[in-house]
Every structure is written in C-alpha cells, then in structure tokens.
Amino acid sequence: MPANPKYLTTSKWQRFAKISAAILGGYLVSVLFHLALAAWLDRATVLITASYTLFLLWAALMILGFLAKNGWKLWGLYLIIILICGVAIYIGQSLYPLTT
C-alpha cells in the first residue's frame, strides 16, 4: 500500500535535509557521543561496547530524523549536540590525557 501523498515532503531541499541529517548527522552524533564517553570514562570499555551501542543509537537517530517535520531544524539540533560533544571531548582530554 503506497503512502498517502499529503503526508510526504514536497520540497526537494527538505527531503535532502532530512536524508542527510538522518544518515550523516545521526552517525556523527553517535560517534561523537561515544568519543565523549570515552574521554570521561574507561576508554577500552566504552570503545568495545561502542561497536554495538553506536549502531543502535545511529538507527534510533535515523528513525527520529525521518519523523522530523523540518530537516534544517534537525540539522541545527544535531550540530548543537555535536558541538556539546566536541567540547566534552576537549575538556575530557584536557583533564584525563591519554598519556600520563
């Protein structure tokens, strides 16, 4: 059964924003979230479990990406989360450097 056309996105830019945010943005958020955890917690444990939890988080963010009404707002939210994770990684690496 095909989808009802009134629920589909008509703008090609919105469609591009949703698809790119779901695939690329969701992946970047997932990876940077796990790297931020690794900067603050035990690195080996986080990176081993990241092989499973990263895929689950990425899949959940992809689903949420396609449920969003506006792809550009979703990109904005993902960029804010990426910035927060980047700052957390920087502070974590400053406080707990890899080489001691």
C-alpha positions in Angstrom: 0.0 0.0 0.0 1.6 3.3 -1.0 1.9 6.2 1.3 -0.6 9.0 1.3 0.8 11.9 -0.7 -0.4 14.5 1.7 2.0 13.2 4.4 5.1 13.2 2.1 7.6 16.1 1.9 7.2 18.0 -1.3 10.3 20.2 -1.1 13.4 18.6 -2.5 15.6 20.7 -0.1 13.6 19.4 2.9 13.9 15.9 1.6 17.7 16.3 1.2 18.0 17.9 4.7 16.1 15.0 6.3 18.0 12.3 4.5 21.4 13.8 5.1 20.6 14.6 8.7 19.3 11.1 9.3 22.3 9.4 7.8 25.3 11.7 8.2 24.1 13.8 11.1 22.9 10.7 13.1 26.2 9.0 12.5 28.3 12.0 13.6 26.2 12.4 16.7 26.6 8.7 17.6 30.3 8.7 17.1 31.0 11.9 18.9 28.7 10.8 21.8 30.7 7.6 22.2 34.0 9.5 22.0 32.9 11.9 24.6 32.0 9.0 26.9 35.4 7.5 26.2 37.1 10.8 27.1 35.5 10.7 30.6 35.1 7.0 31.3 37.2 3.9 30.8 38.3 4.1 27.2 38.7 0.5 26.5 35.3 -0.4 27.9 33.5 2.4 26.0 35.1 1.6 22.7 34.4 -2.1 22.9 30.7 -1.6 23.7 30.5 1.2 21.1 30.6 -1.4 18.4 27.0 -2.4 19.4 25.6 0.7 21.0 26.8 3.0 18.3 24.8 1.2 15.7 21.7 1.2 17.9 21.9 4.9 18.6 22.5 5.6 14.9 19.5 3.6 13.9 17.3 5.4 16.5 18.6 8.8 15.3 17.8 7.8 11.7 14.3 7.0 12.6 13.9 10.3 14.5 15.4 12.1 11.6 12.7 10.9 9.2 10.0 11.7 11.7 11.0 15.3 12.0 8.9 18.0 10.3 11.8 20.3 9.3 15.1 18.9 8.2 17.0 22.1 8.8 15.9 22.4 12.4 17.0 18.8 12.8 20.4 19.7 11.4 20.6 22.6 13.8 19.8 20.3 16.7 22.4 17.8 15.6 25.0 20.5 15.2 24.4 21.8 18.7 24.7 18.2 20.0 27.9 17.7 18.0 29.3 21.0 19.4 28.5 19.9 23.0 30.1 16.5 22.5 33.2 18.2 20.9 33.5 20.5 24.0 33.1 17.5 26.3 35.8 15.6 24.4 38.2 18.6 24.6 37.6 19.0 28.3 37.9 15.3 29.0 41.1 15.0 27.1 42.5 18.1 29.0 41.6 16.6 32.3 42.4 13.0 31.6 45.1 12.8 28.9 45.7 9.5 27.2 49.4 9.6 28.1 50.2 10.1 31.8 
